[in-house]
Amino acid sequence: MMEELTISVKIAERPYRLTITKEEEEFVRKAAKQINDRMKDFSDHYAYKDKQDLLAMVSLLFGTKALKYEALEEKEKSRFSERLAEIDKLLSKAL
């Protein structure tokens, strides 16, 4: 059974208490830091009226990145499957 722990992270200057597994802790803390860092970047470079706008833009940024990585992963899986099929054909001919 995975060990659970309760942590607190700040996002947009608001604390959030989360119950997560020990294995997730590093990723959750890094994600919170990245969100805050990107919010600061957007705030420094663009005129946004409130934190809701900044959170929306950061969400869009990370959502877009996640979708790109998912598409890339699917493409790689497909290429891997095709290559395995080619190897299987070659092995079948050899035997």
ABEGO torsion letter per residue (X at the ends): XBBBBBBBBBBGGBBBBBBBBAAAAAAAAAAAAAAAAAAAAAAAABBBABAAAAAAAAAAAAAAAAAAAAAAAAAAAAAAAAAAAAAAAAAAAAX
